[in-house]
Amino acid sequence: MKSDANWAVIGIFLFLLIQALAWSADFLTPLTAAILGYLTVGPFQRRLARLGVPSAVTAFIVILCASFGLAYLLLTFAEPTAALIDDLPQLIQSFSNEISGRGGAVEKLNEAADAAQEVLSSDDKPGAVQVQVVAPGNFIAQIVGQAPVFVGQLVFALVLLFFLISSGDLFIVKIVESFGRFEDKKSAVAVVKLVERKLGHYLGSIVLINAGLGIAIAIAMMLWGLPNPQMFGFIAFLLNFIPFLGAIIGAAFAALVAFSVFQDLWAAIGVFFTYMALTGIEGQFITPGLLSNRLKLNTTVVFLTVAFFAWIWSVIGMIVAVPILIVVKIILDEIESTKRIGAFLGGATIHQKSKAD
């Protein structure tokens, strides 16, 4: 009975935890992003501190660079991206008409179904399959409606990141001081440093890889003759932070634009597979080679983690899901009683090293 009661308590706790995470998404998403940014910038802040640069100055430099970078991207790509998003419903409608309209693929399937029915049955054949195309919603209105919330979360994350960096190691020191024994404090310091190093290596590598992928896709779209190829590179750079779905969304978007430009279904298919081929090369060869097996994760667990955080935190959740999983795995690997769980989160070939690694 005691065991059953414990499992009941655990189940209730998990249910309430999930509900709390979903309910407080607007607060937790920028908080999580700021903490991940702080852990990433931590080693850089300490190097400057050893050179005599105050933590507040480092925080100001980091926030200033991030703000200028975001402003540049916004001013450079906001107008063409907004124009394409505004045209997206018409692009989808045009593509749907090509597929389901007169002479399209759906009509040919209907004709084949009618012919098969005539052969197999002497009864009256049923009517052709009716396809109803529903116009997409107003994407621009939805984006504009969410813009104030997103801007507020972004400002909150940047301000919190500033205070975390300017406080130096105070945040980490307070975490370490919460442990009682000296051995636990020492282990906590080692885990924090390991998280900073591996998370910084992962995020830095991913940013460079995504930038390279964006440049490659921009060149490919330029060779295909699509307008604003640099915009497709920027979209690819952003979407590639979202595992699994990012590449499909970007390829579908590029294919829709290609169809509207060339009015040719085969050209759209060619653009789609070109985009997917480049992301496939990146995902199968470049990223594993640069990140090495020490950061390899269980693909199924990654998919479930991305799906879970997408469910509770929407798009931002999909972006922060993998960094959160990396932090959790590192912590589990360093705790003796949870090493098996950490091994489960890892990929097929993992070469874990000691804490001194």
C-alpha positions as CSV (number, residue, x, y, z in Angstrom):
1,M,0.0,0.0,0.0
2,K,2.9,2.4,0.8
3,S,4.4,1.8,-2.6
4,D,1.1,2.4,-4.4
5,A,0.6,5.6,-2.4
6,N,4.1,6.8,-3.4
7,W,3.4,6.3,-7.0
8,A,0.1,8.1,-6.7
9,V,1.9,11.1,-5.1
10,I,4.5,11.0,-7.9
11,G,1.8,11.0,-10.5
12,I,0.0,13.9,-9.0
13,F,3.2,15.8,-8.6
14,L,4.1,15.3,-12.3
15,F,0.6,16.3,-13.5
16,L,0.7,19.5,-11.4
17,L,4.3,20.2,-12.5
18,I,3.3,20.0,-16.2
19,Q,0.3,22.2,-15.6
20,A,2.5,24.7,-13.8
21,L,5.0,24.8,-16.6
22,A,2.3,25.4,-19.2
23,W,0.5,28.0,-17.1
24,S,3.7,30.0,-16.4
25,A,5.1,29.7,-20.0
26,D,5.2,33.5,-20.6
27,F,7.5,33.9,-17.5
28,L,9.5,30.6,-17.7
29,T,10.5,30.8,-21.4
30,P,12.5,34.1,-21.1
31,L,13.8,33.0,-17.6
32,T,15.1,29.7,-19.1
33,A,16.6,31.5,-22.1
34,A,18.4,34.0,-19.8
35,I,19.8,31.3,-17.6
36,L,21.1,29.3,-20.6
37,G,22.7,32.5,-21.9
38,Y,24.3,33.1,-18.6
39,L,25.8,29.6,-18.4
40,T,27.1,30.1,-22.0
41,V,28.7,33.5,-21.3
42,G,30.1,32.5,-17.9
43,P,33.6,31.4,-19.0
44,F,33.9,34.5,-21.2
45,Q,32.9,36.7,-18.2
46,R,35.5,35.1,-16.0
47,R,38.3,35.5,-18.5
48,L,37.6,39.2,-18.7
49,A,37.3,39.4,-14.9
50,R,40.8,38.0,-14.6
51,L,42.0,40.8,-17.0
52,G,40.4,43.4,-14.7
53,V,37.2,44.0,-16.6
54,P,34.2,44.5,-14.3
55,S,31.3,42.1,-14.6
56,A,28.9,45.0,-15.2
57,V,31.0,46.1,-18.2
58,T,31.0,42.6,-19.6
59,A,27.2,42.4,-19.2
60,F,26.8,45.7,-20.9
61,I,28.9,44.6,-23.9
62,V,27.0,41.3,-24.2
63,I,23.6,42.9,-24.1
64,L,24.7,45.7,-26.4
65,C,26.0,43.2,-29.0
66,A,22.9,41.1,-28.7
67,S,20.6,44.1,-29.1
68,F,22.5,45.5,-32.1
69,G,22.5,42.0,-33.7
70,L,18.7,41.6,-33.2
71,A,18.1,45.1,-34.5
72,Y,20.2,44.5,-37.6
73,L,18.4,41.3,-38.4
74,L,15.0,42.9,-37.8
75,L,15.8,45.9,-40.0
76,T,17.4,43.7,-42.8
77,F,14.9,40.9,-43.0
78,A,11.7,42.1,-41.4
79,E,10.2,43.7,-44.6
80,P,10.8,40.9,-47.1
81,T,9.9,38.2,-44.5
82,A,6.7,40.0,-43.6
83,A,5.8,40.4,-47.3
84,L,6.3,36.7,-48.0
85,I,4.3,35.8,-44.9
86,D,1.6,38.1,-46.1
87,D,1.5,36.4,-49.4
88,L,1.6,32.9,-47.8
89,P,-2.2,32.4,-47.9
90,Q,-2.3,33.2,-51.6
91,L,0.7,30.9,-52.2
92,I,-1.0,28.0,-50.4
93,Q,-4.3,28.7,-52.3
94,S,-2.5,28.7,-55.6
95,F,-0.6,25.5,-54.8
96,S,-3.9,23.8,-53.7
97,N,-5.6,24.9,-56.9
98,E,-2.8,23.3,-58.9
99,I,-3.1,20.1,-57.0
100,S,-6.9,19.8,-56.6
101,G,-8.1,21.9,-59.5
102,R,-9.0,20.9,-63.0
103,G,-6.3,18.7,-64.5
104,G,-4.6,18.5,-61.1
105,A,-3.4,15.4,-59.3
106,V,-6.6,15.0,-57.3
107,E,-8.7,15.0,-60.4
108,K,-6.5,12.4,-61.9
109,L,-6.8,10.3,-58.8
110,N,-10.6,10.7,-59.0
111,E,-10.6,9.5,-62.6
112,A,-8.5,6.5,-61.7
113,A,-10.8,5.7,-58.8
114,D,-13.8,5.9,-61.1
115,A,-12.2,3.6,-63.7
116,A,-11.4,1.1,-61.0
117,Q,-14.9,1.2,-59.7
118,E,-16.3,0.5,-63.2
119,V,-14.2,-2.6,-63.5
120,L,-14.9,-3.9,-60.0
121,S,-18.6,-3.2,-59.7
122,S,-21.6,-3.0,-62.0
123,D,-23.4,-0.7,-59.6
124,D,-23.7,3.0,-60.0
125,K,-20.3,4.4,-59.4
126,P,-20.0,6.9,-56.6
127,G,-19.2,10.5,-57.4
128,A,-15.7,11.8,-57.6
129,V,-14.0,12.7,-54.4
130,Q,-14.8,16.3,-53.5
131,V,-11.9,18.4,-52.3
132,Q,-12.6,21.5,-50.4
133,V,-9.8,24.1,-50.0
134,V,-10.1,26.1,-46.9
135,A,-8.4,29.4,-47.1
136,P,-5.7,29.8,-44.4
137,G,-6.2,32.2,-41.5
138,N,-4.7,35.7,-41.4
139,F,-1.2,34.9,-40.4
140,I,-0.1,38.6,-40.3
141,A,-2.9,39.4,-37.8
142,Q,-1.8,36.5,-35.6
143,I,1.8,37.5,-35.7
144,V,1.0,41.1,-34.9
145,G,-1.2,40.0,-32.0
146,Q,1.7,37.9,-30.6
147,A,4.4,40.6,-31.2
148,P,3.9,42.6,-27.9
149,V,4.1,39.4,-25.9
150,F,7.3,38.3,-27.7
151,V,8.9,41.7,-27.4
152,G,8.1,41.8,-23.7
153,Q,9.6,38.3,-23.2
154,L,12.7,39.3,-25.2
155,V,13.2,42.5,-23.1
156,F,12.7,40.6,-19.9
157,A,15.3,37.9,-20.9
158,L,17.9,40.5,-21.9
159,V,17.4,42.5,-18.6
160,L,17.7,39.3,-16.6
161,L,20.7,38.2,-18.5
162,F,22.3,41.6,-17.8
163,F,21.8,41.2,-14.0
164,L,23.0,37.6,-14.0
165,I,26.2,38.5,-15.9
166,S,26.9,41.7,-13.9
167,S,26.6,39.7,-10.7
168,G,29.6,37.6,-11.7
169,D,29.7,34.2,-10.0
170,L,27.2,35.3,-7.3
171,F,24.4,33.2,-8.8
172,I,26.6,30.1,-8.9
173,V,28.0,30.7,-5.5
174,K,24.6,30.8,-3.9
175,I,23.7,27.5,-5.6
176,V,26.9,25.9,-4.3
177,E,26.3,27.3,-0.8
178,S,22.9,25.6,-0.6
179,F,24.8,22.3,-0.3
180,G,25.8,21.2,3.2
181,R,28.9,19.0,2.8
182,F,32.1,20.2,1.3
183,E,32.2,17.2,-1.1
184,D,28.8,18.2,-2.4
185,K,29.9,21.8,-2.9
186,K,33.0,20.6,-4.7
187,S,30.9,18.3,-7.0
188,A,28.4,21.2,-7.6
189,V,31.2,23.5,-8.8
190,A,32.6,20.7,-11.1
191,V,29.1,20.1,-12.6
192,V,28.5,23.9,-13.2
193,K,31.8,24.2,-14.9
194,L,31.1,21.2,-17.0
195,V,27.7,22.5,-18.0
196,E,29.1,25.9,-18.9
197,R,31.8,24.3,-21.1
198,K,29.7,21.7,-22.9
199,L,26.7,24.0,-23.3
200,G,28.9,26.8,-24.6
201,H,30.5,24.4,-27.0
202,Y,27.2,23.2,-28.2
203,L,25.5,26.6,-28.7
204,G,28.6,28.1,-30.3
205,S,28.9,25.2,-32.7
206,I,25.2,25.3,-33.5
207,V,25.3,29.0,-34.3
208,L,28.2,28.6,-36.6
209,I,26.7,25.5,-38.3
210,N,23.3,27.2,-38.8
211,A,25.1,30.3,-40.2
212,G,26.9,28.1,-42.7
213,L,23.7,26.3,-43.6
214,G,22.0,29.6,-44.1
215,I,24.7,30.8,-46.5
216,A,24.6,27.5,-48.4
217,I,20.8,27.6,-48.8
218,A,20.9,31.3,-49.8
219,I,23.4,30.4,-52.6
220,A,21.2,27.4,-53.6
221,M,18.1,29.6,-53.8
222,M,20.0,32.2,-55.8
223,L,21.0,29.5,-58.3
224,W,17.4,28.4,-58.5
225,G,16.5,32.0,-59.4
226,L,14.3,32.8,-56.4
227,P,13.9,36.4,-55.2
228,N,15.5,37.5,-52.0
229,P,17.8,34.4,-51.6
230,Q,19.4,36.0,-48.5
231,M,16.0,35.9,-46.8
232,F,15.8,32.1,-47.3
233,G,19.2,31.8,-45.8
234,F,18.1,33.8,-42.7
235,I,15.0,31.7,-42.4
236,A,17.0,28.6,-42.6
237,F,19.4,29.9,-40.0
238,L,16.5,30.5,-37.5
239,L,14.5,27.4,-38.3
240,N,17.5,25.1,-38.0
241,F,17.5,25.7,-34.2
242,I,14.3,23.7,-34.2
243,P,15.1,20.0,-34.5
244,F,13.2,17.8,-37.0
245,L,10.4,20.3,-37.9
246,G,12.6,23.3,-38.8
247,A,14.0,21.8,-42.0
248,I,10.6,20.6,-43.2
249,I,9.0,24.0,-42.5
250,G,11.7,25.9,-44.3
251,A,11.7,23.5,-47.3
252,A,8.0,23.7,-47.7
253,F,8.1,27.5,-47.5
254,A,10.8,27.7,-50.2
255,A,8.8,25.3,-52.4
256,L,5.7,27.4,-52.1
257,V,7.6,30.5,-53.2
258,A,9.3,28.6,-56.0
259,F,5.9,27.4,-57.3
260,S,4.5,31.0,-57.2
261,V,7.6,32.3,-59.2
262,F,7.9,29.5,-61.8
263,Q,4.3,28.2,-61.8
264,D,5.9,24.8,-62.2
265,L,5.2,21.9,-59.7
266,W,8.5,20.1,-60.6
267,A,10.5,23.3,-59.9
268,A,8.9,23.5,-56.5
269,I,9.7,19.9,-55.8
270,G,13.3,20.5,-56.9
271,V,13.6,23.4,-54.5
272,F,12.1,21.4,-51.7
273,F,14.6,18.5,-52.2
274,T,17.5,20.9,-52.6
275,Y,16.7,22.5,-49.3
276,M,16.2,19.1,-47.6
277,A,19.5,17.7,-49.1
278,L,21.5,20.6,-47.7
279,T,19.9,20.2,-44.2
280,G,20.4,16.5,-44.5
281,I,24.2,16.9,-45.2
282,E,24.4,19.3,-42.2
283,G,22.5,17.0,-39.9
284,Q,24.1,13.7,-40.8
285,F,27.7,14.7,-41.4
286,I,28.7,18.3,-40.3
287,T,26.9,18.5,-37.0
288,P,28.0,15.1,-35.7
289,G,31.5,15.7,-36.8
290,L,31.8,19.1,-35.0
291,L,29.9,18.2,-31.9
292,S,31.5,14.8,-31.4
293,N,30.1,11.8,-29.6
294,R,30.4,13.4,-26.2
295,L,27.3,15.5,-27.0
296,K,25.4,12.8,-28.8
297,L,21.8,12.3,-27.5
298,N,19.2,9.7,-27.9
299,T,17.2,10.7,-31.0
300,T,13.9,9.4,-29.7
301,V,14.4,11.3,-26.4
302,V,15.3,14.5,-28.4
303,F,12.1,14.2,-30.4
304,L,10.0,13.6,-27.4
305,T,11.7,16.5,-25.5
306,V,11.1,18.9,-28.5
307,A,7.5,17.8,-28.8
308,F,6.9,18.2,-25.0
309,F,8.3,21.7,-24.9
310,A,6.6,22.7,-28.1
311,W,3.3,21.6,-26.4
312,I,3.9,23.6,-23.2
313,W,6.0,26.6,-24.5
314,S,5.2,26.7,-28.3
315,V,8.0,27.7,-30.7
316,I,10.4,29.0,-28.0
317,G,10.1,25.7,-26.3
318,M,11.3,23.9,-29.4
319,I,14.4,26.1,-29.5
320,V,15.4,25.7,-25.8
321,A,14.4,22.0,-25.6
322,V,17.8,20.5,-26.7
323,P,19.9,22.9,-24.5
324,I,17.7,22.0,-21.5
325,L,18.1,18.3,-22.3
326,I,21.9,18.7,-22.5
327,V,22.0,20.4,-19.1
328,V,19.8,17.6,-17.6
329,K,22.0,14.9,-19.1
330,I,25.2,16.4,-17.8
331,I,23.8,16.7,-14.3
332,L,22.5,13.1,-14.4
333,D,25.8,11.8,-15.7
334,E,27.6,13.4,-12.7
335,I,25.3,12.0,-10.0
336,E,26.1,8.4,-9.1
337,S,22.5,7.3,-8.5
338,T,21.3,8.8,-11.8
339,K,24.0,7.7,-14.2
340,R,21.8,5.1,-15.8
341,I,19.2,7.7,-16.7
342,G,22.0,9.9,-18.2
343,A,23.2,6.9,-20.2
344,F,19.6,6.4,-21.5
345,L,19.5,10.0,-22.7
346,G,22.7,9.5,-24.6
347,G,23.1,8.2,-28.1
348,A,24.2,4.8,-29.4
349,T,27.9,5.5,-29.0
350,I,28.8,7.5,-26.0
351,H,32.2,7.9,-24.5
352,Q,31.7,9.6,-21.2
353,K,34.7,10.9,-19.3
354,S,35.3,11.6,-15.7
355,K,34.5,14.8,-13.9
356,A,38.0,16.0,-14.7
357,D,37.2,15.9,-18.4
